[in-house]
Amino acid sequence: MAYVHRKIYQKKLLRQEKTRVSPCLICRGTKLLCGKDRCPILVRLSFQAKVSTKINSLALEGSSPPSVFVGRIGYPKVAIGPLVPPIVGDTSFIDTPEKWNDITIDRFIDFRSHLVRGRYIVDVHDVDSSNKIVEYTRELALSKYPVDSEVQFEKKPSGKISFYDHAQPHGPTAPIKELEIGNTRYEPNIEKAFYDTDLKARDAILELYKKGVLVSSIQKAFSVGAFGEKKHRKFVPTRWSITAVDSIISAELRERT
């Protein structure tokens, strides 16, 4: 008898699930049924509209913070490329999480939504490719200061602001046709680890952390295959890079305590 009642209850729950209406459709940003102070959908649309008026061309000039993004879809063939805002000057704050402690959500979404992501498909093992887009993307990831960049896209950047569970959001995206960058100045400690092709990636990460290099800088360099023994170097999707570096550092800190 109990079994029959349980089956009836399960069927009832299933019917309720099928007929359940999304709270977003009921709310439409007016009742804040999600419990948030502001409707996240309306916030996204608002910033998206603001950015689209500034980015409406096949060409983009700006100072990369510096910042790059390595996708994971299609692995081991992934999309790599720079993140460039339509802003010239000191844009380092846009991609330095260590400086974001006291900013508002609106300001965070505002400056991150201006980062346009360029996409170029490459095999993760082609870290030493002579292709200029690959080479310049790596140089950006190793740079300590913002780098003036010029990007030619195959089509106009489009799409909504992209949010991720384990990586910072960015604005519109588009496939890259050409990429040119100004002079880069590598972070000295990262440069040393980059040229040491006998140093294991884990040892490089811990050594850089001990020397006070920003974790976000280590993560970027790791994502473009800058560390490790030469035969093992490869591009690492951004979200995996963030997780890997955090795990290596946190494991080391736990062992010390």
C-alpha positions in Angstrom: 0.0 0.0 0.0 2.8 2.4 0.9 4.4 1.6 -2.4 1.2 2.6 -4.3 0.9 5.9 -2.3 4.6 6.7 -3.1 4.1 6.2 -6.8 1.0 8.4 -6.8 2.9 11.1 -5.0 5.8 10.8 -7.4 3.4 11.2 -10.4 1.8 14.2 -8.7 5.3 15.9 -8.3 6.1 15.1 -11.9 2.9 16.8 -13.1 3.7 19.9 -10.9 7.2 20.0 -12.4 5.9 19.9 -15.9 3.4 22.7 -15.3 5.7 24.9 -13.1 6.2 28.3 -14.6 9.6 30.1 -14.3 9.5 32.8 -11.6 11.2 35.1 -14.1 8.1 34.9 -16.4 5.8 35.7 -13.6 8.0 38.5 -12.2 9.3 40.2 -15.4 11.7 42.2 -13.2 9.0 43.9 -11.2 8.5 41.8 -8.1 12.1 40.5 -7.5 10.8 37.0 -6.8 14.4 35.7 -7.0 15.2 37.5 -3.8 17.9 39.7 -5.4 18.0 43.5 -5.0 17.9 44.0 -8.8 16.7 41.8 -11.6 19.9 40.2 -13.0 18.4 39.8 -16.5 17.5 43.5 -16.7 20.9 44.5 -15.4 22.6 42.4 -18.1 20.4 43.8 -20.8 21.0 47.4 -19.6 24.8 47.0 -19.8 24.6 45.1 -23.0 22.8 47.9 -24.7 25.3 50.4 -23.4 28.3 48.4 -24.7 26.8 47.7 -28.1 26.8 51.4 -29.0 30.5 51.6 -28.4 31.4 48.3 -30.1 29.8 48.3 -33.6 32.7 47.8 -36.0 35.0 45.2 -37.5 38.0 47.0 -36.0 38.8 47.7 -32.3 41.6 49.7 -30.7 42.2 49.6 -27.0 44.6 48.8 -24.2 44.3 45.2 -23.1 44.6 45.1 -19.2 46.4 42.7 -20.3 43.9 39.9 -20.5 43.3 36.7 -22.6 40.7 34.0 -22.7 41.1 30.3 -23.5 37.8 28.5 -24.1 37.1 24.9 -23.4 34.4 24.0 -26.0 35.7 21.7 -28.7 38.8 20.7 -26.6 41.5 19.9 -27.7 40.6 22.4 -30.5 39.8 25.6 -28.5 39.3 29.3 -29.1 42.0 31.5 -27.7 42.4 35.3 -28.0 42.8 38.6 -26.3 40.2 40.6 -24.2 40.3 44.2 -25.3 38.1 47.1 -24.2 37.4 50.2 -26.4 39.5 52.2 -24.0 43.1 53.4 -24.3 45.2 54.0 -21.2 45.7 52.2 -17.8 43.0 49.5 -18.0 44.8 47.1 -15.5 42.1 47.4 -12.9 39.6 45.7 -15.3 41.5 42.3 -15.0 43.0 42.4 -11.6 40.6 40.6 -9.2 42.9 41.4 -6.3 41.7 45.0 -6.5 38.0 44.3 -6.6 37.2 44.0 -2.9 35.3 47.2 -2.5 33.5 47.7 -5.9 29.8 47.4 -6.5 28.2 44.7 -8.6 27.1 47.4 -11.1 30.6 48.7 -11.5 32.0 45.2 -11.9 29.6 44.3 -14.7 30.2 47.7 -16.3 33.9 47.4 -16.8 33.9 43.7 -17.5 31.2 44.0 -20.1 33.5 46.3 -22.1 36.0 43.6 -22.6 35.6 42.3 -26.2 36.8 38.7 -26.6 38.5 37.7 -29.8 38.4 34.1 -30.8 41.0 32.1 -32.8 40.8 28.3 -33.0 44.0 26.4 -32.2 45.1 23.0 -31.0 46.0 23.2 -27.3 49.4 21.7 -28.1 50.4 24.4 -30.6 51.7 26.8 -27.9 54.9 27.4 -30.0 53.0 28.2 -33.2 54.5 31.0 -35.3 51.0 32.3 -36.0 50.9 36.0 -35.0 47.6 35.7 -33.2 48.8 32.8 -31.1 52.2 34.5 -30.4 50.6 37.9 -29.5 48.0 36.2 -27.3 50.8 34.6 -25.3 52.7 37.9 -25.1 49.6 39.6 -23.6 49.2 36.9 -21.0 52.9 37.3 -19.9 52.8 41.1 -19.8 52.8 43.1 -16.6 51.3 46.3 -17.9 48.4 47.2 -20.3 49.3 46.7 -23.9 47.9 48.8 -26.8 46.1 46.4 -29.1 44.5 46.6 -32.6 42.1 43.8 -33.5 40.4 43.2 -36.9 37.4 40.9 -36.7 35.9 38.7 -39.3 32.5 40.0 -38.3 31.2 42.5 -35.8 31.4 41.5 -32.1 28.0 40.3 -30.9 26.3 38.3 -28.2 25.3 38.8 -24.6 27.5 39.4 -21.7 29.0 36.1 -20.8 29.0 34.9 -17.2 30.9 31.9 -15.9 31.0 29.9 -12.7 34.8 29.8 -12.5 35.9 32.8 -14.6 35.3 36.5 -14.8 32.6 37.7 -17.2 33.3 39.5 -20.5 31.4 41.3 -23.2 30.7 40.6 -26.9 32.8 38.1 -28.9 33.9 37.7 -32.5 36.4 35.6 -34.5 39.7 37.4 -35.1 41.1 38.1 -38.5 44.2 40.1 -37.4 45.8 41.1 -34.2 48.6 43.7 -33.6 50.0 44.8 -30.3 52.4 47.4 -29.0 55.5 46.8 -26.9 55.1 44.4 -24.0 57.0 44.2 -20.8 56.9 40.8 -19.2 56.5 40.3 -15.5 60.2 39.5 -14.6 59.5 36.4 -12.5 57.0 35.0 -14.9 59.4 35.6 -17.8 62.1 33.6 -16.0 59.7 30.7 -15.4 58.6 30.9 -19.1 62.2 30.4 -20.4 63.0 27.6 -17.9 61.7 24.7 -19.9 63.0 22.2 -17.3 61.0 23.6 -14.4 57.8 21.7 -13.7 54.6 23.7 -13.8 53.7 23.0 -10.2 57.1 24.2 -9.0 56.9 27.3 -11.2 53.4 28.2 -9.8 54.5 27.8 -6.2 57.8 29.7 -6.7 56.0 32.6 -8.3 53.4 32.7 -5.5 56.2 32.8 -2.9 57.8 35.7 -4.7 54.5 37.7 -4.5 53.4 37.5 -8.1 49.6 38.1 -8.3 47.6 34.8 -8.5 45.6 36.3 -11.4 48.8 36.8 -13.3 50.0 33.3 -12.6 46.6 32.0 -13.8 46.8 33.9 -17.1 50.4 32.7 -17.8 49.5 29.1 -17.0 46.5 29.3 -19.4 48.8 30.0 -22.4 51.2 27.2 -21.6 53.9 29.3 -20.2 55.0 26.9 -17.4 56.3 23.3 -17.2 58.7 21.1 -19.1 58.7 22.0 -22.8 57.2 18.7 -24.0 54.2 19.1 -21.6 53.3 22.7 -22.3 49.9 23.4 -23.8 47.0 25.9 -23.7 44.7 25.4 -20.7 41.1 26.7 -20.8 40.8 29.7 -18.5 38.3 28.2 -16.0 40.6 25.1 -15.7 43.6 27.3 -15.3 42.0 29.2 -12.4 41.0 26.0 -10.7 44.3 24.3 -11.2 46.4 27.2 -9.9 44.1 27.8 -6.9 44.3 24.0 -6.1 48.1 23.9 -6.3 48.5 26.9 -4.0 45.9 26.0 -1.5 47.2 22.4 -1.2 50.7 23.8 -0.5 49.3 26.2 2.1 47.4 23.4 3.9 50.5 21.4 4.1 52.3 24.2 5.8 49.7 24.6 8.6 
